[in-house]
């Protein structure tokens, strides 16, 4: 998700089309850079204050040695008053 929002406006985020194929257990972690970190493939978040947030999504896989450790993506979100 990239774009401009207003404070208090909920926004949905969906994980990128990346996969950690060799991993048995995968965690989907969203860091909204406003003090909130949540887990889930698809999440919803509401930014309370105006600002520019570099939202970070990361996938962490656990499994055999062939399991890729992580995949990270950042998206910029602008919240205007």
C-alpha positions as CSV (number, residue, x, y, z in Angstrom):
1,X,0.0,0.0,0.0
2,X,1.4,3.4,-0.9
3,X,-0.5,6.7,-0.9
4,X,-1.9,9.5,1.2
5,X,-4.2,9.0,4.2
6,X,-5.8,11.1,6.9
7,X,-5.2,10.4,10.6
8,X,-7.7,7.9,11.9
9,X,-8.4,6.4,8.5
10,X,-8.0,2.6,8.6
11,X,-5.9,1.1,5.8
12,X,-5.4,-2.6,4.9
13,X,-2.0,-4.2,4.1
14,X,-1.6,-7.5,2.2
15,X,1.7,-9.4,2.2
16,X,3.7,-9.2,-1.0
17,X,3.8,-12.3,-3.3
18,X,7.0,-13.6,-1.8
19,X,7.4,-17.1,-0.5
20,X,9.9,-18.9,1.7
21,X,9.4,-22.3,-0.1
22,X,11.7,-24.4,2.1
23,X,10.3,-23.1,5.3
24,X,7.8,-25.0,7.4
25,X,6.8,-22.2,9.7
26,X,6.6,-18.6,8.5
27,X,5.8,-15.5,10.4
28,X,4.4,-12.4,8.7
29,X,5.5,-9.2,10.6
30,X,4.4,-5.6,10.0
31,X,6.2,-2.7,11.6
32,X,4.2,0.5,11.0
33,X,7.0,2.7,12.4
34,X,4.6,4.4,14.8
35,X,5.2,2.0,17.7
36,X,2.9,-0.7,16.4
37,X,4.1,-4.1,15.3
38,X,1.6,-6.9,14.4
39,X,1.6,-10.3,12.8
40,X,-0.5,-11.6,9.9
41,X,-0.6,-12.2,6.2
42,X,-3.2,-9.4,5.8
43,X,-3.6,-6.7,8.5
44,X,-5.4,-3.4,9.0
45,X,-3.9,-0.4,10.8
46,X,-4.9,3.1,11.7
47,X,-2.3,5.9,11.9
48,X,-3.2,8.3,14.6
49,X,-0.9,11.2,13.7
50,X,0.2,13.0,10.5
51,X,3.6,12.0,9.1
52,X,5.5,9.9,6.7
53,X,5.9,6.2,7.7
54,X,8.2,3.7,6.0
55,X,6.1,0.7,6.8
56,X,8.2,-2.5,6.9
57,X,6.9,-6.0,6.1
58,X,9.1,-9.0,6.9
59,X,8.7,-12.7,6.5
60,X,10.7,-14.9,8.8
61,X,10.9,-18.6,8.0
62,X,12.0,-21.4,10.3
63,X,12.8,-24.9,9.2
64,X,15.7,-26.9,7.6
65,X,19.0,-25.4,6.6
66,X,17.6,-24.8,3.1
67,X,15.0,-22.4,4.6
68,X,15.6,-18.8,3.6
69,X,15.9,-16.8,6.8
70,X,13.9,-13.7,5.8
71,X,12.4,-11.4,3.2
72,X,11.8,-7.7,3.8
73,X,9.9,-5.0,1.9
74,X,9.3,-1.3,2.8
75,X,6.4,0.9,1.6
76,X,6.0,4.6,2.3
77,X,2.7,5.8,3.6
78,X,1.9,9.5,4.0
79,X,-0.6,10.6,6.6
80,X,-1.7,14.3,6.1
81,X,-3.7,16.4,8.5
